Amino acid sequence: MLLSQNSIRIYACISQPLICFWNASADQLDEVCNAYTSLWSSVSNEAQARDIYDSLVAIALTDDKPSPTRWLASELRFEAFAAATSDRQWAALMELEHNSNVITDTELDLYNERISREL
């Protein structure tokens, strides 16, 4: 598979913290790269996407998230959804309502984290 120059640059920029901090596998790197690409297509420019990515990495490191690469990919996809809809609260509510039939405390905590997160 041939990668475009943008894909190579994206992969190089975002893979370093994933490998250095979390020993991410190739599959995990691909998942995060795909989520990042989705985010980048939803925001106004690459710099904004990179700022969001860096902020989420910092949160994952500071809060010592379990399964940090999975959390990061999930939150990148959420941020892409929130940017695409231009309504963070609605996007968080839709994610909460559509992810399961029974809403748990963990899901409510994630909802609160998402609507209060300032990136």
C-alpha positions as CSV (number, residue, x, y, z in Angstrom):
1,M,0.0,0.0,0.0
2,L,1.4,3.4,-1.0
3,L,0.8,6.2,1.4
4,S,0.3,9.8,0.4
5,Q,2.8,12.4,1.6
6,N,0.1,13.7,4.0
7,S,-0.5,10.2,5.4
8,I,3.2,9.7,5.9
9,R,3.5,13.1,7.7
10,I,0.5,12.4,9.9
11,Y,1.7,9.0,10.8
12,A,5.2,10.3,11.7
13,C,3.8,13.2,13.8
14,I,1.3,11.2,15.9
15,S,3.1,7.9,16.3
16,Q,5.9,9.0,18.5
17,P,4.0,9.6,21.7
18,L,2.0,6.4,21.1
19,I,5.1,4.4,20.8
20,C,7.2,6.2,23.5
21,F,4.6,6.4,26.2
22,W,2.3,3.5,25.6
23,N,4.2,0.9,23.5
24,A,1.4,1.0,20.9
25,S,1.1,-1.8,18.4
26,A,0.8,-1.3,14.6
27,D,-3.0,-1.9,14.8
28,Q,-3.3,0.7,17.6
29,L,-1.3,3.2,15.6
30,D,-3.5,2.6,12.5
31,E,-6.7,3.1,14.6
32,V,-5.4,6.4,16.1
33,C,-4.2,7.6,12.6
34,N,-7.6,6.9,11.1
35,A,-9.3,8.7,14.0
36,Y,-6.9,11.6,13.6
37,T,-7.6,11.8,9.9
38,S,-11.3,11.9,10.6
39,L,-10.7,14.8,13.1
40,W,-8.5,16.7,10.6
41,S,-11.3,16.5,8.0
42,S,-13.8,17.9,10.5
43,V,-11.9,20.9,11.8
44,S,-10.8,24.0,9.9
45,N,-7.1,23.1,9.6
46,E,-4.3,20.8,10.5
47,A,-3.0,23.0,13.3
48,Q,-6.3,22.8,15.1
49,A,-6.4,19.0,14.7
50,R,-2.9,18.8,16.0
51,D,-3.7,21.0,19.0
52,I,-6.7,18.8,19.8
53,Y,-4.5,15.6,19.5
54,D,-1.8,17.1,21.7
55,S,-4.4,18.1,24.3
56,L,-5.9,14.6,24.3
57,V,-2.5,13.0,24.7
58,A,-1.8,15.3,27.6
59,I,-5.1,14.4,29.3
60,A,-4.4,10.6,28.8
61,L,-1.0,11.0,30.4
62,T,-2.1,13.2,33.2
63,D,-5.2,11.2,34.1
64,D,-3.3,7.9,33.6
65,K,-6.2,6.5,31.4
66,P,-6.6,2.7,31.2
67,S,-6.1,1.5,27.6
68,P,-4.8,5.0,26.6
69,T,-4.5,4.3,22.8
70,R,-8.1,3.0,22.7
71,W,-9.3,6.0,24.7
72,L,-7.4,8.4,22.5
73,A,-8.8,6.9,19.3
74,S,-12.3,7.1,20.8
75,E,-11.9,10.7,21.9
76,L,-10.4,11.7,18.5
77,R,-13.5,10.3,16.8
78,F,-15.8,12.1,19.3
79,E,-13.9,15.4,18.7
80,A,-14.4,14.9,15.0
81,F,-18.1,14.3,15.5
82,A,-18.4,17.3,17.7
83,A,-16.5,19.5,15.2
84,A,-18.6,18.2,12.3
85,T,-21.9,19.0,14.1
86,S,-20.7,22.3,15.6
87,D,-22.5,21.3,18.8
88,R,-20.4,19.6,21.5
89,Q,-23.2,19.0,23.9
90,W,-25.5,17.5,21.3
91,A,-22.7,15.3,20.0
92,A,-21.9,14.0,23.6
93,L,-25.6,13.4,24.2
94,M,-25.9,11.4,20.9
95,E,-22.9,9.3,21.8
96,L,-24.3,8.7,25.3
97,E,-27.8,7.7,24.0
98,H,-26.6,5.5,21.1
99,N,-23.7,3.6,22.7
100,S,-25.8,1.4,25.0
101,N,-29.3,0.6,26.2
102,V,-28.4,1.0,29.9
103,I,-26.4,4.1,30.8
104,T,-23.8,3.4,33.4
105,D,-21.9,5.8,35.8
106,T,-18.8,5.4,33.6
107,E,-20.7,6.5,30.5
108,L,-22.1,9.5,32.5
109,D,-18.6,10.4,33.7
110,L,-17.4,10.3,30.1
111,Y,-20.3,12.5,29.0
112,N,-19.5,15.0,31.7
113,E,-15.8,14.9,30.7
114,R,-16.6,15.5,27.1
115,I,-19.0,18.5,27.5
116,S,-16.7,20.2,30.0
117,R,-13.4,19.5,28.2
118,E,-11.8,22.7,26.9
119,L,-9.3,22.1,24.1
